[in-house]
Amino acid sequence: MKQDLFLNSLTRKGVSRRNFVKYLLAGSSLSISALSKLNASIYQSIKDLNQDFIRDEAPDGVYWDAIRDKFLFQDGLIMMNNGTVGPMPKPVFNTLIKTFKVQATSPVHMYTYIPRKKEEIRSRIARFINATPDEVAVVRNTTEGMNFVANGLDLKPGDEVLLSSMEHPGGTHPWKIKEERFGIKVTQVPIGLPPKSADEFVGSFEKAITPQTKVISVSHTVYISGLISPLKELCRMAHEKGLLVAADSAHGIGMLDLDMKELGIDFFATSPYKWLGAPTGVGVFYVRKQVQDQLWPTITTSGWNQPTARKYETLGQRADALVIALGEAVNFQNYIGKSRIEKRIKSLAGYFKQELKKITGARLHTSEDLYLSGGLTAFSIEGVEPRAIVDYVRQKYNIVIRTVGSREKGTYGCRVSTHYYIHHREIDMLLEGIKKIAGQRT
Ligand SMILES: Cc1ncc(COP(=O)(O)O)c(C=O)c1O
């Protein structure tokens, strides 16, 4: 009865951001079925919202404010760094607690009911990225997926792998260690800041290919510049030459309306805790069916020789609550709609770019082309220390952004993530802060 009263008050009023700890404690005292009811009521309210905005493709304002209420942000925090770690919406958090509760109260369900549930989630993820369930492995993060690619392919000494010049360490070092241990050759191909077109990007790789090249391994979502690499065009070119293509798409899932078949990619690793709202500790690793016989599993126990991507998931006992919460994160985004989310993210980024360009000395490191960019925007302002901007906007407005890149390589700047829950007025505050610091230039 007491729980029902609590549940009603939460669902009626929404949870005050000040009461996060209360929510957490109350959540852990709720029964498993009460937590499920709570999620159902949150989803019902999103369905109602969708009805209210049925004719709006990418509604602004009220719709997104209401969606933001489904999160548990600390009071006043304006999180514009999903590129590092993003927040979990309430249903994901509730499901996490609920599943840990299953282990605490009835561990037997962890090896009876939960494995079946995980298979359902694999299918849900597959639908979400337009793959088949046999092509999806739930791993721990992008770094793990990229290591699986580098470790699992049979390459001979002298075989070459092309990377871009702007890879994340998680996409570079798996190949670097293979170079040291097995004598493969790793070549970094310079890409623009930003490239002017998909052709320019693909052309740089095409020119760099030698008879020894076997693999192209690139960031899909370039963490330094916010570039969305044109994978479809890259794969088309590479496949014509018999090469394999791997993508580090750490930021892709939850930011972009992903479609593996459309991209034609062979290996694709992504981290759903950035933009999808999943907890840290789970990642998605896609391996195209036709190339699975070329990729050995790296971590093994029984099951490593099965003919599906499940063979890349033989990692021993896992924190399955994370996997179940990942399934909930997919649900949450499905209620809003992948394409609506991508549009919203890109329109916020577009607004930020448009206004930023008006500041004297501003330089966008991210393309303005909607095909070559997403929710990450990197920039610098001539004569301004990026760190000064990051620190000022945090202290003045509680806006979280970050510095990125390297001074020596000319890529140093600030990076802003504009997820769907960010409001235009918050972008205006950020711009005001940037102008203030830029105005102090001597
Ligand atoms: C482009 C890119 N690749 C790889 C990673 C590593 O991600 P994870 O730590 O989830 O493996 C990141 C992390 O920010 C990234 O931005």
The ligand as an SDF file (V2000), in Angstrom:
LIG
                    3D

 16 16  0  0  0  0  0  0  0  0999 V2000
   35.6960    7.3690  -31.1510 C   0  0  0  0  0  0  0  0  0  0  0  0
   35.8630    6.5730  -29.8850 C   0  0  0  0  0  0  0  0  0  0  0  0
   36.2860    5.3130  -29.9630 N   0  0  0  0  0  0  0  0  0  0  0  0
   36.4420    4.5380  -28.8910 C   0  0  0  0  0  0  0  0  0  0  0  0
   36.1660    5.0130  -27.6240 C   0  0  0  0  0  0  0  0  0  0  0  0
   36.3260    4.1120  -26.4590 C   0  0  0  0  0  0  0  0  0  0  0  0
   35.0660    3.7760  -25.9680 O   0  0  0  0  0  0  0  0  0  0  0  0
   34.9160    2.6930  -24.8290 P   0  0  0  0  0  0  0  0  0  0  0  0
   35.7090    3.1950  -23.6730 O   0  0  0  0  0  0  0  0  0  0  0  0
   33.4520    2.6540  -24.5570 O   0  0  0  0  0  0  0  0  0  0  0  0
   35.4390    1.4210  -25.3410 O   0  0  0  0  0  0  0  0  0  0  0  0
   35.7270    6.3230  -27.4780 C   0  0  0  0  0  0  0  0  0  0  0  0
   35.4270    6.8700  -26.1420 C   0  0  0  0  0  0  0  0  0  0  0  0
   35.0900    7.9880  -25.9310 O   0  0  0  0  0  0  0  0  0  0  0  0
   35.5970    7.1330  -28.6340 C   0  0  0  0  0  0  0  0  0  0  0  0
   35.2080    8.4000  -28.5450 O   0  0  0  0  0  0  0  0  0  0  0  0
  1  2  1  0
  2  3  1  0
  2 15  2  0
  3  4  2  0
  4  5  1  0
  5  6  1  0
  5 12  2  0
  6  7  1  0
  7  8  1  0
  8  9  2  0
  8 10  1  0
  8 11  1  0
 12 13  1  0
 12 15  1  0
 13 14  2  0
 15 16  1  0
M  END
$$$$
